[in-house]
């Protein structure tokens, strides 16, 4: 089941919200209507067993987390937890909102069987999250306990600086009722989720559709009658469905090169909230990519600037490391100095490693085996970027190609180590570097199969201190070492866009899950 954590092509998004409304006329919120959202793949709905964007979007509507990430920045905002404090570096205390109830009218809570969400539910949920999560982590925890009916205390063995502000940590822990998991079982709960969120599951056909209806007893007003997720695997077909009025929202535009056309449509709004890391990943245990010389030569053989400018600009920024601009403790433009475009030197390195064109077919080979680079990728604008880079590799004698895969197949291959070279996944949040390169998550989120004790130690130190300077120093040292080892070849940071019909109001692009009803926004439809 751990493949689900790599189904996320974009794992965490961010920065300031930019909205271009279709009209300047102020309107009052209206009740009613079904919001239709395009999705790529939805296979299960257990909130702790996925990092797939579409699944976490549904989950964010069925379940309430303690905190959500604010729409105008990185800071955690109150949700199920009204407030929290940190009396010392090792202790967090959360005060729960009273009068929040789990959804009724299901096999666990019949109609009228109101059951309030309490501190015991939070304790159960966090412990279950730590035991079964195949995607994210909240870090090391000594104990989670209920101090009273509405107060929860979390104690940690070391400081946990990113517990509330990282969308992949506490914000990913939707609160679940113990009796639902026990009665339905793990698989049953994944198909029939029950939470306390603003929408109740009405029907779910995996990889076809999810239909939600309004929770009439939610602790905030809910304007929408319901939400329907329509599975459309092809990103181009998603945008076609949007322009045809068949869906109202495309939550992630994977083809940023389509932005020029979409931006001219007066019936659409473009909403931006951060972005994604894009790179080429190497499985450093797969021959010949287990050799530094081969990875180094590939890095020198490609003109990334040319490919980036041809496809992505101005909708992104050239990357030299994995940490994007919105991760200040890791963003390091000085890493540019370690990358060099020099195809001649690339050939010299490969020749020294024993690769030569021995049969005159134009392809370098060694011991009778051609040097082959097959870059496995999901759909999106990166296909054009990777195709340009593959062409450049072929020009120096590398048999390079791009293989587009279904998201689930790509995830399986990356997790199971059935790759040599692959389109690198996002994890562009505060702890993304750890998710991609720490040895403890090899075969989970570390599809590079990269293991370096020095890097592990630096990342561990950064995640166990509250000193901002120490965090930044350790994080940047670890990132530099990873890049010097050529475990990955960073390409660019791509700004994220959601494209929304002009009849949709107060929509905030997802970051750590989609939230249509919160203290900061409440989506409604004009007629």
NUTORPA-600086 format. One line per 5 residues: number of its first residue (from 1); their letters; for each residue x, y, z of C-alpha. Coordinates in Angstrom, 3 decimals, always signed. Layout:
! residues N
NUM) A) X:Y:Z | ...
//
This chain:
! residues 527
1) XXXXX) +0.000:+0.000:+0.000 | +2.971:+2.325:+0.398 | +2.894:+3.210:-3.293 | +0.134:+5.707:-2.491 | +2.555:+8.111:-0.935
6) XXXXX) +4.218:+8.618:-4.316 | +0.966:+9.171:-6.182 | +1.359:+12.837:-5.393 | +2.793:+14.650:-8.347 | +2.576:+17.778:-6.299
11) XXXXX) +2.763:+17.132:-2.572 | +2.740:+20.507:-0.914 | +1.954:+23.951:-2.259 | +2.162:+27.445:-0.931 | +2.897:+31.160:-0.854
16) XXXXX) +0.515:+34.051:-1.323 | -2.841:+33.573:-2.944 | -3.251:+35.318:-6.298 | -6.749:+35.499:-7.699 | -7.916:+37.128:-10.879
21) XXXXX) -11.700:+37.423:-10.446 | -13.910:+37.388:-13.468 | -15.906:+40.336:-12.247 | -15.386:+43.225:-9.883 | -19.010:+43.208:-8.709
26) XXXXX) -19.349:+42.137:-5.079 | -21.946:+39.419:-4.538 | -23.494:+37.905:-1.436 | -22.917:+34.175:-0.824 | -25.699:+31.912:-2.053
31) XXXXX) -26.631:+28.461:-0.808 | -26.978:+25.509:-3.140 | -25.343:+23.846:-6.073 | -22.904:+20.996:-6.671 | -19.230:+21.868:-7.132
36) XXXXX) -17.604:+19.571:-9.717 | -13.853:+19.041:-9.374 | -11.622:+17.233:-11.877 | -9.408:+14.471:-10.468 | -6.701:+12.251:-11.933
41) XXXXX) -6.984:+9.152:-9.738 | -8.873:+8.299:-6.536 | -8.493:+4.744:-5.226 | -9.134:+4.942:-1.478 | -10.098:+7.483:+1.199
46) XXXXX) -8.312:+6.528:+4.403 | -6.715:+9.851:+5.390 | -3.522:+8.210:+6.652 | -2.743:+6.019:+3.662 | -2.223:+8.475:+0.857
51) XXXXX) -0.239:+11.416:-0.384 | -2.130:+11.533:-3.678 | -3.419:+15.036:-4.279 | -6.895:+13.995:-5.390 | -7.384:+11.641:-2.459
56) XXXXX) -6.187:+14.211:+0.077 | -8.555:+16.736:-1.510 | -11.550:+14.489:-0.850 | -10.258:+13.657:+2.622 | -9.944:+17.352:+3.480
61) XXXXX) -13.707:+17.684:+2.980 | -14.769:+14.598:+4.954 | -12.417:+14.980:+7.937 | -11.378:+17.837:+10.223 | -7.710:+18.223:+11.199
66) XXXXX) -6.649:+20.131:+14.290 | -5.084:+22.849:+12.145 | -5.057:+23.938:+8.528 | -2.413:+25.943:+6.706 | -3.455:+29.567:+6.270
71) XXXXX) -4.395:+30.780:+2.811 | -2.002:+33.727:+2.878 | +1.161:+32.072:+4.174 | +2.753:+29.132:+5.879 | +1.308:+29.575:+9.369
76) XXXXX) -1.039:+27.031:+10.918 | -4.541:+28.337:+11.569 | -7.140:+27.060:+14.076 | -9.635:+24.487:+12.892 | -10.714:+21.641:+15.180
81) XXXXX) -8.215:+23.046:+17.662 | -9.301:+26.547:+18.703 | -5.869:+27.345:+20.112 | -2.603:+25.788:+21.237 | +0.486:+26.663:+23.209
86) XXXXX) +3.987:+25.339:+23.670 | +5.021:+25.580:+27.342 | +8.474:+24.190:+26.518 | +10.392:+22.815:+23.526 | +9.062:+19.296:+24.119
91) XXXXX) +5.383:+19.916:+24.866 | +2.390:+21.013:+22.797 | -1.071:+21.563:+24.283 | -4.140:+21.817:+22.025 | -7.555:+23.112:+23.094
96) XXXXX) -10.383:+21.572:+21.081 | -13.484:+23.226:+19.730 | -16.616:+22.169:+21.585 | -19.801:+21.075:+19.856 | -18.200:+19.302:+16.874
101) XXXXX) -19.889:+15.981:+15.991 | -19.058:+13.013:+13.786 | -21.285:+12.575:+10.741 | -24.602:+10.740:+11.185 | -26.745:+8.523:+9.011
106) XXXXX) -24.216:+5.763:+8.395 | -23.456:+2.217:+9.554 | -21.590:+3.465:+12.622 | -23.601:+6.506:+13.727 | -27.315:+6.151:+12.807
111) XXXXX) -29.396:+9.249:+12.248 | -29.788:+11.066:+15.556 | -26.878:+9.274:+17.247 | -24.845:+12.390:+17.873 | -21.291:+11.690:+19.044
116) XXXXX) -19.086:+14.640:+19.932 | -15.445:+14.777:+18.872 | -13.307:+14.726:+22.033 | -9.696:+14.655:+23.115 | -9.815:+10.839:+23.170
121) XXXXX) -10.527:+10.874:+19.431 | -7.503:+13.075:+18.810 | -5.300:+10.764:+20.884 | -6.580:+7.713:+18.978 | -6.164:+9.438:+15.606
126) XXXXX) -2.604:+10.618:+16.166 | -1.552:+7.203:+17.466 | -3.190:+5.483:+14.513 | -1.555:+7.952:+12.139 | +1.866:+7.102:+13.556
131) XXXXX) +1.170:+3.373:+13.254 | -0.370:+3.102:+9.787 | +0.603:+6.200:+7.794 | +2.203:+5.279:+4.501 | +2.779:+8.859:+3.462
136) XXXXX) +3.625:+11.442:+6.077 | +4.984:+11.651:+9.615 | +4.545:+13.986:+12.556 | +8.058:+13.186:+13.785 | +9.140:+11.538:+17.004
141) XXXXX) +6.525:+11.498:+19.770 | +6.855:+10.258:+23.363 | +3.196:+10.449:+24.296 | -0.191:+11.766:+23.231 | -2.705:+12.056:+26.042
146) XXXXX) -6.015:+13.689:+26.898 | -5.698:+16.137:+29.769 | -9.483:+16.507:+29.846 | -12.401:+16.164:+27.426 | -11.234:+19.045:+25.230
151) XXXXX) -7.471:+19.267:+25.841 | -4.705:+17.183:+24.235 | -1.019:+17.155:+25.135 | +1.725:+15.927:+22.799 | +5.207:+15.402:+24.223
156) XXXXX) +8.244:+14.762:+22.054 | +11.725:+13.426:+22.904 | +13.321:+16.222:+20.894 | +11.959:+19.572:+19.706 | +9.614:+19.266:+16.722
161) XXXXX) +9.810:+22.678:+15.009 | +7.558:+21.802:+12.057 | +4.742:+19.994:+13.877 | +1.952:+22.490:+13.143 | +3.302:+24.560:+10.234
166) XXXXX) +4.316:+21.742:+7.880 | +1.309:+20.607:+5.796 | +2.699:+17.056:+5.831 | +2.610:+16.792:+9.632 | -0.273:+17.571:+12.015
171) XXXXX) -2.314:+19.280:+9.292 | -2.498:+15.883:+7.557 | -4.032:+14.133:+10.585 | -7.778:+14.145:+9.976 | -9.563:+13.121:+13.183
176) XXXXX) -11.278:+9.739:+12.852 | -13.689:+7.888:+15.176 | -12.231:+4.689:+16.640 | -15.513:+2.791:+16.421 | -15.721:+3.424:+12.656
181) XXXXX) -12.325:+1.844:+12.007 | -13.098:-1.054:+14.321 | -16.568:-1.755:+12.893 | -15.751:-1.264:+9.201 | -12.199:-2.602:+9.262
186) XXXXX) -9.201:-0.985:+7.591 | -10.353:-1.678:+4.028 | -13.990:-0.881:+4.763 | -13.093:+2.444:+6.358 | -10.999:+3.347:+3.303
191) XXXXX) -14.069:+2.874:+1.113 | -16.609:+4.374:+3.560 | -14.861:+7.174:+5.482 | -16.651:+8.843:+8.391 | -15.353:+12.071:+9.837
196) XXXXX) -16.585:+15.354:+11.234 | -15.973:+17.426:+8.095 | -18.358:+19.663:+6.139 | -19.264:+16.967:+3.590 | -20.517:+13.382:+3.941
201) XXXXX) -19.641:+10.587:+1.523 | -22.671:+9.673:-0.611 | -21.038:+7.369:-3.164 | -17.556:+6.286:-4.211 | -16.540:+4.390:-7.348
206) XXXXX) -12.718:+4.086:-7.343 | -11.086:+5.886:-10.256 | -14.492:+6.998:-11.523 | -16.154:+9.439:-9.152 | -16.706:+10.528:-5.566
211) XXXXX) -19.975:+12.224:-4.598 | -20.245:+14.162:-1.336 | -23.259:+15.878:+0.207 | -23.525:+18.695:+2.729 | -23.152:+17.807:+6.399
216) XXXXX) -26.215:+19.586:+7.877 | -24.758:+19.488:+11.387 | -21.349:+20.999:+10.633 | -19.998:+23.551:+13.104 | -19.658:+26.158:+10.330
221) XXXXX) -22.263:+27.090:+7.705 | -21.882:+25.138:+4.455 | -23.145:+26.871:+1.327 | -22.699:+24.061:-1.214 | -25.233:+21.261:-1.501
226) XXXXX) -22.423:+18.911:-2.357 | -19.187:+18.201:-4.209 | -18.506:+15.747:-7.026 | -15.001:+14.618:-7.984 | -14.931:+13.550:-11.625
231) XXXXX) -11.969:+11.323:-12.520 | -10.353:+12.458:-15.774 | -6.828:+10.967:-15.991 | -5.550:+13.108:-18.863 | -4.592:+16.692:-17.825
236) XXXXX) -5.432:+18.059:-21.293 | -8.901:+16.509:-21.187 | -9.381:+18.027:-17.718 | -8.870:+21.553:-19.070 | -11.135:+20.774:-22.023
241) XXXXX) -13.840:+19.649:-19.585 | -13.410:+22.874:-17.642 | -13.738:+25.137:-20.682 | -16.786:+23.120:-21.790 | -18.421:+23.615:-18.387
246) XXXXX) -18.381:+19.899:-17.516 | -16.348:+20.571:-14.352 | -15.948:+23.741:-12.302 | -12.423:+23.277:-10.956 | -9.145:+21.829:-12.165
251) XXXXX) -7.198:+21.897:-8.894 | -3.741:+21.431:-10.435 | -2.669:+22.482:-13.901 | -0.027:+19.957:-14.920 | +0.418:+21.532:-18.350
256) XXXXX) +1.636:+25.019:-17.443 | +2.276:+25.668:-21.119 | -1.539:+25.799:-21.447 | -1.685:+28.837:-19.171 | -1.396:+31.339:-22.014
261) XXXXX) -4.594:+30.004:-23.595 | -6.486:+29.522:-20.339 | -5.627:+33.018:-19.109 | -7.457:+34.544:-22.078 | -10.737:+32.837:-21.200
266) XXXXX) -12.942:+35.442:-19.438 | -15.021:+32.700:-17.816 | -12.095:+31.291:-15.866 | -10.120:+32.384:-12.796 | -6.452:+31.555:-12.275
271) XXXXX) -5.508:+30.981:-8.651 | -1.891:+30.500:-7.648 | -0.619:+29.212:-4.331 | +3.008:+28.144:-4.439 | +4.370:+25.378:-6.565
276) XXXXX) +6.292:+22.149:-6.993 | +9.834:+20.865:-7.253 | +10.645:+19.284:-10.617 | +13.773:+17.235:-11.175 | +15.337:+14.101:-12.551
281) XXXXX) +15.824:+11.427:-9.924 | +18.371:+8.635:-10.028 | +17.928:+5.313:-8.303 | +21.498:+5.219:-7.057 | +21.400:+1.435:-6.591
286) XXXXX) +20.470:+0.633:-10.212 | +23.419:+0.057:-12.615 | +24.916:+2.052:-14.215 | +23.366:+4.905:-12.224 | +24.984:+3.513:-9.085
291) XXXXX) +28.183:+5.056:-10.482 | +28.798:+8.700:-9.647 | +30.599:+9.208:-12.970 | +27.484:+8.282:-14.960 | +25.214:+10.561:-12.952
296) XXXXX) +27.751:+13.381:-13.123 | +28.142:+13.021:-16.883 | +24.369:+13.151:-17.406 | +24.188:+16.336:-15.316 | +26.816:+17.973:-17.544
301) XXXXX) +25.292:+16.792:-20.813 | +21.959:+18.619:-20.531 | +21.206:+22.303:-21.075 | +18.485:+22.711:-18.448 | +18.256:+26.483:-18.904
306) XXXXX) +17.292:+26.064:-22.562 | +14.638:+23.461:-21.772 | +13.227:+25.481:-18.875 | +12.988:+28.677:-20.931 | +11.399:+26.845:-23.858
311) XXXXX) +8.611:+25.222:-21.848 | +8.108:+26.527:-18.318 | +9.153:+30.178:-18.131 | +7.606:+32.465:-16.909 | +5.638:+30.014:-14.762
316) XXXXX) +8.512:+28.895:-12.582 | +12.102:+29.347:-11.498 | +15.245:+27.411:-12.396 | +16.205:+25.077:-9.527 | +19.681:+24.197:-8.289
321) XXXXX) +18.569:+22.240:-5.222 | +15.414:+20.538:-3.997 | +14.260:+23.237:-1.544 | +12.099:+25.929:-3.184 | +11.994:+29.660:-2.380
326) XXXXX) +9.143:+29.174:+0.105 | +11.336:+26.906:+2.256 | +13.709:+29.588:+3.595 | +15.714:+27.213:+5.789 | +16.655:+25.197:+2.691
331) XXXXX) +16.487:+27.472:-0.355 | +20.071:+27.881:-1.577 | +20.713:+29.541:-4.966 | +24.465:+29.214:-4.307 | +24.136:+25.565:-5.345
336) XXXXX) +24.269:+26.871:-8.913 | +28.053:+26.686:-8.639 | +28.102:+22.879:-8.565 | +26.217:+22.447:-11.844 | +27.913:+22.908:-15.214
341) XXXXX) +26.702:+22.414:-18.764 | +29.647:+20.896:-20.630 | +28.765:+18.108:-23.099 | +32.409:+17.655:-24.093 | +33.437:+16.977:-20.516
346) XXXXX) +30.434:+14.672:-20.131 | +31.733:+12.490:-22.975 | +35.241:+12.499:-21.479 | +33.858:+11.321:-18.128 | +31.911:+8.527:-19.783
351) XXXXX) +34.916:+7.478:-21.869 | +37.022:+7.310:-18.708 | +34.319:+5.116:-17.160 | +34.636:+2.694:-20.077 | +31.795:+3.857:-22.319
356) XXXXX) +32.741:+4.154:-25.989 | +31.024:+3.716:-29.333 | +32.631:+0.404:-30.224 | +30.339:-0.581:-33.087 | +29.850:+2.785:-34.812
361) XXXXX) +26.101:+3.006:-34.175 | +26.429:+6.380:-32.447 | +25.595:+4.976:-28.994 | +28.157:+4.651:-26.224 | +28.479:+1.145:-24.858
366) XXXXX) +30.461:-0.815:-22.306 | +31.021:-4.552:-22.262 | +28.587:-4.858:-25.150 | +25.813:-2.998:-23.333 | +24.588:+0.387:-24.671
371) XXXXX) +24.283:+3.284:-22.226 | +20.528:+3.610:-21.991 | +18.550:+6.269:-20.091 | +14.789:+5.777:-19.942 | +13.170:+8.613:-17.966
376) XXXXX) +9.885:+7.437:-16.475 | +7.378:+10.229:-15.921 | +3.753:+11.083:-15.275 | +1.716:+13.316:-17.628 | +2.371:+17.062:-17.582
381) XXXXX) +4.460:+19.856:-19.035 | +7.593:+18.130:-17.790 | +7.264:+15.673:-20.696 | +8.287:+18.411:-23.104 | +11.164:+19.440:-20.831
386) XXXXX) +12.373:+15.855:-20.470 | +12.056:+15.257:-24.214 | +14.371:+18.192:-24.888 | +16.877:+16.855:-22.357 | +16.666:+13.336:-23.819
391) XXXXX) +17.419:+14.762:-27.260 | +20.521:+16.468:-25.842 | +21.654:+13.185:-24.271 | +21.268:+11.373:-27.586 | +23.494:+13.981:-29.196
396) XXXXX) +26.447:+12.807:-27.098 | +25.772:+9.107:-27.620 | +23.370:+8.163:-24.818 | +20.342:+6.122:-25.835 | +17.850:+8.371:-24.032
401) XXXXX) +14.065:+8.310:-24.134 | +11.030:+9.445:-22.135 | +8.410:+6.930:-21.008 | +5.047:+8.396:-19.971 | +3.282:+6.218:-17.417
406) XXXXX) -0.002:+6.191:-15.591 | +0.496:+7.832:-12.194 | -0.101:+4.613:-10.257 | +2.284:+2.590:-12.463 | +4.967:+5.265:-12.140
411) XXXXX) +4.530:+5.278:-8.362 | +4.823:+1.497:-8.185 | +8.003:+1.544:-10.250 | +9.636:+4.298:-8.194 | +8.772:+2.753:-4.829
416) XXXXX) +9.713:-0.771:-5.790 | +13.039:+0.345:-7.256 | +12.107:-0.582:-10.835 | +13.720:+2.552:-12.177 | +17.084:+3.918:-13.123
421) XXXXX) +16.042:+7.461:-13.992 | +12.683:+9.052:-13.218 | +10.817:+12.319:-13.075 | +11.405:+13.423:-9.496 | +8.354:+13.899:-7.321
426) XXXXX) +7.479:+17.083:-5.549 | +7.443:+17.087:-1.729 | +8.110:+20.813:-1.930 | +7.159:+21.595:+1.671 | +9.240:+22.354:+4.726
431) XXXXX) +10.425:+18.768:+5.286 | +10.490:+17.592:+1.661 | +14.254:+17.071:+1.567 | +13.931:+14.513:+4.368 | +11.040:+12.795:+2.587
436) XXXXX) +13.028:+12.336:-0.601 | +16.519:+11.503:+0.638 | +16.614:+10.241:+4.243 | +17.541:+6.551:+4.393 | +14.711:+5.767:+6.851
441) XXXXX) +12.147:+6.242:+4.057 | +13.867:+4.233:+1.306 | +11.166:+2.499:-0.702 | +8.527:+4.808:+0.745 | +9.148:+8.397:-0.283
446) XXXXX) +12.875:+7.935:-0.997 | +12.630:+6.409:-4.447 | +16.261:+7.357:-5.043 | +17.274:+4.553:-2.644 | +19.854:+7.074:-1.489
451) XXXXX) +21.570:+6.409:+1.834 | +24.223:+8.679:+3.294 | +24.889:+8.623:+7.071 | +26.194:+12.196:+6.986 | +23.017:+13.442:+5.305
456) XXXXX) +20.839:+11.441:+7.714 | +22.636:+12.977:+10.679 | +22.308:+16.529:+9.366 | +18.594:+16.132:+8.668 | +17.996:+14.508:+12.049
461) XXXXX) +19.736:+17.409:+13.772 | +17.696:+19.950:+11.818 | +14.455:+18.251:+12.853 | +15.340:+18.206:+16.540 | +16.116:+21.833:+17.288
466) XXXXX) +14.181:+25.076:+17.512 | +17.182:+27.223:+16.622 | +16.416:+28.693:+13.149 | +20.104:+29.149:+12.349 | +20.898:+25.538:+13.233
471) XXXXX) +17.960:+24.285:+11.189 | +19.062:+26.270:+8.133 | +22.736:+25.323:+8.487 | +22.064:+21.588:+8.796 | +19.394:+21.572:+6.092
476) XXXXX) +21.556:+23.407:+3.560 | +24.591:+21.253:+4.309 | +22.513:+18.122:+3.750 | +21.059:+19.487:+0.511 | +24.501:+20.422:-0.801
481) XXXXX) +25.859:+16.948:-0.052 | +22.905:+15.318:-1.827 | +23.448:+17.477:-4.900 | +27.217:+16.896:-4.849 | +26.467:+13.160:-4.807
486) XXXXX) +24.255:+13.717:-7.873 | +21.417:+11.744:-6.284 | +19.109:+14.007:-8.259 | +19.332:+16.589:-10.983 | +17.161:+19.610:-10.062
491) XXXXX) +15.375:+21.194:-12.989 | +12.962:+23.919:-11.841 | +10.299:+24.998:-9.387 | +6.964:+25.190:-11.159 | +4.342:+27.628:-9.884
496) XXXXX) +1.079:+25.877:-9.108 | -2.218:+27.004:-10.572 | -5.794:+26.018:-9.973 | -8.200:+27.007:-12.747 | -11.714:+27.726:-11.557
501) XXXXX) -14.976:+28.699:-13.236 | -16.035:+32.290:-12.661 | -19.179:+31.048:-10.889 | -17.018:+29.602:-8.073 | -16.334:+31.984:-5.193
506) XXXXX) -13.920:+31.920:-2.231 | -11.952:+28.921:-3.518 | -8.462:+28.525:-2.007 | -6.060:+26.163:-3.833 | -5.167:+23.081:-1.830
511) XXXXX) -2.134:+22.973:+0.423 | -2.078:+20.035:+2.801 | -5.539:+19.048:+1.613 | -8.424:+20.947:+0.085 | -10.611:+22.980:+2.438
516) XXXXX) -13.810:+24.454:+1.025 | -15.233:+25.423:+4.429 | -13.017:+26.935:+7.105 | -12.664:+30.017:+9.294 | -10.851:+31.652:+6.360
521) XXXXX) -13.019:+30.683:+3.377 | -16.383:+29.195:+2.460 | -16.936:+28.244:-1.171 | -20.227:+29.050:-2.872 | -21.629:+29.081:-6.400
526) XX) -23.360:+31.931:-8.185 | -26.218:+31.010:-10.508
//
